[in-house]
């Protein structure tokens, strides 16, 4: 292990971690803007895919604080946890995108697999209770990718960037 630069905030780990923090914050803010400003209602899987961001953003901030306090090992562990969380999140995004593209069925809870009532009274009651947003029907496309597809890609990028930040923190580069 070589010694780090005089100012830990000028290290490669800090730059990578800061970039991943910025990217993750931008992604979750964009998702919230699409929901609350654009009117796009998220499905159950969409909400699940936000958990990595809700946990990852403050964890990456904490890792940067540890780096600036010259606690590289603690920062590396946090970056590693974040990398694993976003890798799992990328997998969840691939699962939903695959359901949207018709490669495999989505979860029954939000993909139209529910049983329908046969009674008109029960049907009207069910309709009044809840609006189910389907997980296998994309609401938005950009450059051939849906929200889930973009999340899979960006979560993978954040995962790789966080992993590199972890190794750079250990190396103190």
N, C-alpha and C positions, 0 to 999 in steps of 0.2 A: 504494500500500500504506500503510495507516494504522498507527500504532504500536499495539501490543497493550496489554492491561491490565498494571498493575504486577505482578500475580501471574498468570503464564501458566496456572496450574492453575484459575483462575476464568474462563478464556476459553471461548467457545462451542465452539471446536474440541476443547478438553480434555473438556468435558462430553459432546459428541457421541461422541468417541472412547472415552471411559470407558463410556458407555452401550452402545456397540457391542461393546466388549470384554466387558462383563458379560453381554450377550445371547449372544455367541458361546460364552463359557465355560459358560453355563447350558445351551445347546443340546447341546454335546458331552458335558457331564456327564450330562444327561438321557439321551442316547443310550447312554452307557456303563452307566448305571443300568438302563435297559430291558434291556440285554444281560446284565449280570452279576447283577442282582438279580431282574429280571422274567423272565429266561430266554428273551428274544426273540433268536433267532440272526440276525445280519445276513447279507445276501447280498453278492455281490461288488461290486455297485454301491453298496450301503450303505457298505462299507468305503471305496470311492473317494470318496464324498461327505464322508467325515470328514477327508480331507487338507486341505481349505480351513480347517477348524477347527484342525487340528494346526499348520498354518503361520500362520494368521491371528491366533490368540490371542497367541502371543509377538511377532508383528510389531506388533500393535496396542499391546501393552505397550511395545515399543521406541519406537513413535511417541509415546506419552504421555511417555516419558522425554525424548525429543527436544523435545517441547513444553515440558516443565518446565525444560529447559536453554535455552529461548529459541532453539531451532533449528527454526523453523517450516517452512522449506523442506524439510528432511529428513523431518520428520513428515508433511508433505503428500505427499511422494513415497511414503512407506510406506503411508499411508492409501489412496492411489490404487492401489497394487499390491494391497492387501487388497480394495479395492472390485472390482477386476477378477477376483480369485480367487473372490470370493463370487458375482459375476455368473455366472461359468462354472459354479460349483457349483450355482447356481439352475437353470441350463440342464440340468445333469445330473439334478437332482431332477425337473424337468419331464419329461425323457426317461423316467425310471423310473416316475413317476406315470402317464404316458401309457400305458406298457406294462401297468401294474397295472390301469388302467381299460379296457384293451383297445383303445385308440386306434391303437396300432401294436405290432409285435412287439418284445420285448426282446432283449437279446443272447443268442445261442445258448448261450453258456457257462453261463448260469444261468436259462434260460427254458424248459427242457424240450426243447430242440432237439437234444440229444445223441443219438448212435446207441446203441441198446440192443443188448446182446449177445444172440445167439440161443441160445447154449449155456448150459445150466443151471449148469455149473461156472463159466463166465466171468461169468455174471450174479451168482452168489453172491460171487465174488471182487470184482466191482465194488461190490457193496453193502457189503462189509466195508471197502473202501478209504476211501470218503469219503461224507460227507453233503452234498449240494448243496442249498443254500437257493435257491429260485427267486426271480428278480428280478421276475417278472410276477405274483406271487401275494402280495398284502398280508397281513401278519400282524396288523395293528392299524389301526383306524380311530378317528378322533375328529373330530366335527363335519364329517363327510363327507370328511375328508382322511386319507391314509395317512401313514406315516413319511416317505416320499419327498415327498408333497405338502406336508407341514409344513416339510420341509427346503427345498424350492423357495421357499416363501413367506418363511421366516425368513432364508434366504441372500440373497434379494432385498432384504429390509429391511436386513440388515447391509451389503450392497453400497451401497445408497442412503445409509445413514447414514455409512458410511466415506467415500463420495464427498463428502458435505456436510462432513464433518470435514476432508477435504483442502482444500476451498475455504475453509473457515473458518480453517484454519491459515495459508493464504497471505494471507488478509485479516487475520489475527491478531485475529479477533473473538471 
